[in-house]
Structures are given as C-alpha cells and as structure tokens.
C-alpha cells in the first residue's frame, strides 16, 4: 500500500512539473524556428533546422539596441544587489546590536512601509529624482533601489539569532564595530544574504514601471522596457524573435534561481528564529 502511494505521489509531482514547464519548452521550441515563421502547430513544433542565429539577430539588430538593453539591465541589477545588501545589512546590524531612543518606533515604521505597494511611492520618488537632475541617468535607475524594508527585517532577524557573546569576545580581542560586522556576523548569515540577494535580483531584473518613467532615451532603457517595444520593432507576427527576446530576459532569472534555491528555506528559517 505504501509503495502504491509513493508511486502515485511521484507520478502526480512529475505530471505537475511537466505541466508547469510546458510553456517554457514551447517558448524554446518556437524561438528555434526561422524568423517570421508563424506559430507552429503541435505536430510541427520541433524545428527541422534550428535557427540558433535568432539570438544574434535579437541582440545585434541595428534597429533595436537589445545588447545595450542587456548591458543596462546587468549594470543596474548588479549595482542594486550589491548596494542594497550593503545598506540593508548595515541597517539590520544597527537594529540588532545597538539600543537607541525610539528604536522600536523606527523599526515599526520600516515594517509599516512594507504595507504600501511600490507604485504608491513612485510619484514622490520621481519628483525627487527630477529635482536632482537624475532623470534618464544610471543614478535614477540605481539609487532609489538601494534600500529594502524586507531585507532589513530579514537580516535583522538573522543577526538576532547570533549570540551576542561573539561580539563581546571580539571586543575583548580589540575588534571594532565594523570589523565585528564584516568579519564575524556577515559570514554567519550567508544563507540570509543569499536569499536577500536573490529576491533583490529578481525585483531589479524584472522591474518595468520605474525604468519606464525614469528614462526617456532608447540607450538608457532596460530589457523589461525594451521587451515592450519588441512587437513594434519585429512585427506582430514575428513570433520566433519575440520568443527569443523573452528567453534572453528569462535566462538569468532561471540561472540565479537554480543557484540560490537551496538557500531560500535556510535563509528564511534562519531569520525566523531568535
């Protein structure tokens, strides 16, 4: 009886996995068809001669600088991830290791900010960026994303799970606050850092609304914004190139997810234990 239940469980999980991955497989197969080919039927879904040059056509099309979009997205995402981890971890270190007047109130305000959707704050942020003269620059794409209340909360909880006796021992050895933060606490919260980095990467890479309103020139667009104009550039029926462009956007997300998935549960659980 137990063997039958195990077989049914594995069969259902495999069926669910195939159902979930089927659209991605369909995208890959359609992207391998020659340019301007109509959407193939199921019996002709597998191309006889895969058109691997579609990637080059999309990235190096002279009418649409997709390679520039890709560079902008990589640059902005890397800067946001590194900057946000640095800023959030310092703030979390302060909330977890120092006592100051109004600490609970300030931290509660940080948590309360998570209740508001991102677009709610876009207008005041846009006006601030405009007054700074940052519109259509990398500063506009990077600086507003350098803080995250969720990451501060996650890393604060991870720091609280580390005994303060380690800090006291380090102080006896002559270590300062920054050295304790960088050499002792940060290596111990790697799972939480990996989780925060992955979530930040996903958010920065797939961000559409803010890059759309904060940039005007084509050279400053990111992949998500550029993907929105692929239809007009390639034509409404050029499905192979559109699917290729979508895969170029999705591929880094899949790689980061596969690399960091083993840290997700561990990082969240580490941050939930005090």
C-alpha positions as CSV (number, residue, x, y, z in Angstrom):
1,X,0.0,0.0,0.0
2,X,2.8,2.4,0.9
3,X,4.6,1.6,-2.4
4,X,1.4,2.4,-4.4
5,X,1.0,5.7,-2.5
6,X,4.7,6.6,-3.3
7,X,4.2,5.8,-6.9
8,X,1.1,8.0,-7.1
9,X,2.8,10.8,-5.3
10,X,5.8,10.8,-7.7
11,X,3.6,10.4,-10.7
12,X,1.5,13.4,-9.6
13,X,4.6,15.5,-8.9
14,X,6.1,14.6,-12.3
15,X,2.8,15.5,-14.1
16,X,2.6,18.8,-12.3
17,X,6.2,19.6,-13.1
18,X,5.6,18.8,-16.8
19,X,2.5,21.0,-16.7
20,X,4.5,23.9,-15.2
21,X,7.5,23.6,-17.6
22,X,5.4,23.1,-20.8
23,X,5.1,26.8,-21.6
24,X,8.8,27.3,-21.2
25,X,9.6,24.3,-23.5
26,X,7.1,25.8,-26.0
27,X,8.9,29.1,-25.9
28,X,12.3,27.5,-26.5
29,X,11.0,25.4,-29.5
30,X,9.2,28.4,-31.1
31,X,12.4,30.6,-30.7
32,X,14.3,28.0,-32.7
33,X,12.1,28.4,-35.8
34,X,13.3,30.7,-38.6
35,X,12.5,34.4,-38.3
36,X,8.9,35.5,-39.4
37,X,7.7,31.9,-39.2
38,X,4.0,31.8,-37.9
39,X,3.2,30.0,-34.7
40,X,3.7,26.3,-35.5
41,X,1.1,23.6,-34.7
42,X,1.9,20.9,-32.2
43,X,2.9,18.4,-34.9
44,X,5.4,20.9,-36.3
45,X,6.6,22.4,-33.0
46,X,10.1,20.8,-33.2
47,X,12.0,22.7,-35.9
48,X,13.8,20.6,-38.6
49,X,16.7,23.0,-38.8
50,X,17.0,25.0,-35.5
51,X,17.7,28.7,-36.1
52,X,20.3,29.4,-33.4
53,X,21.2,32.6,-35.1
54,X,17.9,34.2,-33.8
55,X,19.9,35.1,-30.6
56,X,22.4,37.1,-32.7
57,X,19.5,38.8,-34.6
58,X,17.9,39.9,-31.4
59,X,21.0,41.1,-29.6
60,X,22.6,42.8,-32.6
61,X,19.7,44.1,-34.5
62,X,20.7,47.6,-35.8
63,X,17.2,49.0,-35.4
64,X,16.9,48.0,-31.8
65,X,19.9,48.0,-29.4
66,X,19.0,44.9,-27.4
67,X,22.6,44.4,-26.4
68,X,22.5,47.9,-24.8
69,X,19.3,47.0,-23.0
70,X,21.0,43.9,-21.7
71,X,24.1,45.8,-20.6
72,X,21.9,48.4,-18.8
73,X,19.9,45.7,-17.0
74,X,23.0,43.8,-15.9
75,X,24.7,47.0,-14.6
76,X,21.7,48.3,-12.8
77,X,20.9,44.9,-11.3
78,X,24.4,44.3,-10.1
79,X,24.7,47.7,-8.5
80,X,21.3,47.5,-6.9
81,X,22.0,44.0,-5.4
82,X,25.4,45.0,-4.0
83,X,24.3,48.4,-2.8
84,X,21.1,47.0,-1.2
85,X,22.9,44.2,0.6
86,X,25.4,46.7,2.0
87,X,22.8,49.3,3.1
88,X,20.3,46.7,4.4
89,X,22.9,44.7,6.3
90,X,24.3,47.9,8.0
91,X,20.8,49.0,9.0
92,X,20.0,45.5,10.2
93,X,23.2,45.4,12.2
94,X,22.3,48.7,13.8
95,X,18.8,47.5,14.7
96,X,20.0,44.2,16.1
97,X,23.1,45.3,18.1
98,X,22.5,48.8,19.2
99,X,20.0,50.3,21.6
100,X,18.8,53.9,21.0
101,X,15.8,56.0,21.8
102,X,12.8,55.4,19.5
103,X,14.4,52.2,18.1
104,X,11.1,50.2,18.2
105,X,9.2,53.1,16.6
106,X,11.7,53.5,13.8
107,X,11.8,49.7,13.1
108,X,8.0,49.6,13.2
109,X,7.9,52.4,10.6
110,X,10.2,50.3,8.4
111,X,7.9,47.3,8.7
112,X,4.8,49.6,8.1
113,X,6.4,50.7,4.8
114,X,6.1,47.2,3.5
115,X,2.3,47.6,3.5
116,X,2.4,50.1,0.7
117,X,2.8,48.9,-2.9
118,X,5.8,50.2,-4.8
119,X,3.8,52.3,-7.3
120,X,2.3,54.3,-4.4
121,X,5.7,56.0,-3.7
122,X,6.8,56.4,-7.3
123,X,5.4,59.9,-7.7
124,X,7.4,61.5,-4.8
125,X,10.5,59.5,-5.8
126,X,10.1,60.6,-9.4
127,X,9.8,64.3,-8.2
128,X,12.9,63.9,-6.0
129,X,14.9,62.3,-8.8
130,X,13.8,65.0,-11.2
131,X,14.9,67.8,-8.8
132,X,18.3,66.2,-8.5
133,X,18.6,66.2,-12.3
134,X,19.0,62.4,-12.5
135,X,16.3,61.6,-15.0
136,X,17.5,59.4,-17.8
137,X,20.7,58.5,-16.0
138,X,22.0,55.4,-14.2
139,X,21.6,57.2,-10.9
140,X,17.9,57.3,-11.4
141,X,17.8,53.6,-12.1
142,X,20.1,52.6,-9.2
143,X,19.8,54.9,-6.2
144,X,16.1,54.5,-5.5
145,X,16.5,50.8,-5.2
146,X,19.3,50.8,-2.7
147,X,17.1,50.1,0.3
148,X,14.6,47.4,1.2
149,X,12.5,47.1,4.4
150,X,12.1,43.4,3.8
151,X,15.8,42.8,3.5
152,X,16.4,44.9,6.7
153,X,13.9,42.8,8.5
154,X,15.3,39.5,7.2
155,X,18.9,40.3,8.0
156,X,18.0,41.8,11.4
157,X,16.3,38.6,12.4
158,X,19.3,36.6,11.2
159,X,21.7,38.8,13.2
160,X,19.5,38.4,16.3
161,X,19.9,34.6,16.0
162,X,23.6,35.0,16.6
163,X,24.7,35.1,20.3
164,X,26.0,38.5,21.4
165,X,28.7,36.7,23.3
166,X,30.6,36.5,20.0
167,X,30.5,40.3,19.8
168,X,31.8,40.6,23.3
169,X,34.6,38.2,22.7
170,X,35.6,40.1,19.6
171,X,35.6,43.4,21.5
172,X,37.9,41.9,24.1
173,X,40.3,41.0,21.2
174,X,40.2,44.6,20.1
175,X,37.8,44.4,17.2
176,X,35.7,47.4,16.4
177,X,32.1,47.6,15.4
178,X,32.7,47.5,11.7
179,X,35.1,44.6,12.0
180,X,32.6,42.6,14.1
181,X,30.0,43.3,11.4
182,X,32.2,42.4,8.4
183,X,34.4,39.6,9.7
184,X,32.2,37.8,12.2
185,X,28.5,38.4,11.7
186,X,28.3,38.7,7.9
187,X,29.9,35.2,7.2
188,X,27.5,33.7,9.7
189,X,24.4,34.9,7.8
190,X,25.3,33.8,4.3
191,X,22.0,32.0,3.7
192,X,20.1,35.1,4.6
193,X,22.3,37.2,2.4
194,X,21.9,34.8,-0.5
195,X,18.1,34.9,0.0
196,X,18.1,38.7,0.1
197,X,20.4,38.9,-2.9
198,X,18.1,36.5,-4.9
199,X,14.9,38.4,-4.1
200,X,16.7,41.7,-4.9
201,X,18.0,40.4,-8.2
202,X,14.5,39.2,-9.2
203,X,13.0,42.5,-8.4
204,X,15.6,44.6,-10.1
205,X,15.9,42.5,-13.2
206,X,12.1,42.4,-13.8
207,X,11.4,46.0,-12.8
208,X,9.4,47.7,-15.5
209,X,7.4,50.7,-14.2
210,X,10.3,52.7,-12.7
211,X,12.8,52.3,-15.6
212,X,9.9,53.2,-17.9
213,X,9.1,56.5,-16.2
214,X,12.6,57.5,-15.2
215,X,14.3,57.1,-18.7
216,X,13.5,58.7,-22.0
217,X,16.2,57.8,-24.4
218,X,16.5,54.4,-26.0
219,X,20.1,54.0,-24.9
220,X,19.0,54.1,-21.2
221,X,16.2,51.5,-21.5
222,X,16.4,48.2,-19.7
223,X,15.3,44.7,-21.0
224,X,11.9,44.8,-19.5
225,X,11.1,48.1,-21.1
226,X,12.8,47.1,-24.3
227,X,10.7,43.9,-24.4
228,X,7.6,46.0,-24.6
229,X,8.7,47.6,-27.9
230,X,9.8,44.3,-29.5
231,X,6.4,43.8,-31.1
232,X,6.5,47.1,-33.0
233,X,10.2,46.5,-34.0
234,X,10.0,42.9,-35.2
235,X,6.4,42.9,-36.4
236,X,3.3,41.5,-34.7
237,X,3.8,38.1,-36.4
238,X,7.5,37.5,-35.9
239,X,7.0,35.1,-33.0
240,X,10.4,33.3,-33.2
241,X,12.3,36.6,-32.5
242,X,9.8,37.6,-29.8
243,X,10.2,34.3,-28.0
244,X,14.0,34.6,-28.3
245,X,13.9,38.0,-26.7
246,X,11.7,36.7,-23.9
247,X,14.2,33.9,-23.3
248,X,17.1,36.3,-23.1
249,X,15.2,38.1,-20.4
250,X,14.2,34.9,-18.5
251,X,17.5,33.0,-18.7
252,X,19.4,34.9,-16.0
253,X,16.4,34.6,-13.7
254,X,16.4,30.8,-14.1
255,X,20.2,30.6,-13.5
256,X,20.0,32.7,-10.3
257,X,17.0,30.7,-9.0
258,X,18.6,27.4,-9.6
259,X,21.8,28.5,-8.0
260,X,20.2,30.1,-4.9
261,X,17.2,27.9,-4.3
262,X,19.0,25.8,-1.7
263,X,19.5,29.0,0.4
264,X,15.8,30.1,0.4
265,X,14.4,27.9,3.0
266,X,17.5,28.0,5.2
267,X,17.7,31.8,4.9
268,X,14.1,32.4,5.8
269,X,14.2,29.9,8.6
270,X,17.4,31.4,10.0
271,X,15.7,34.8,10.0
272,X,12.6,33.5,11.8
273,X,14.5,32.1,14.8
274,X,15.6,34.5,17.5
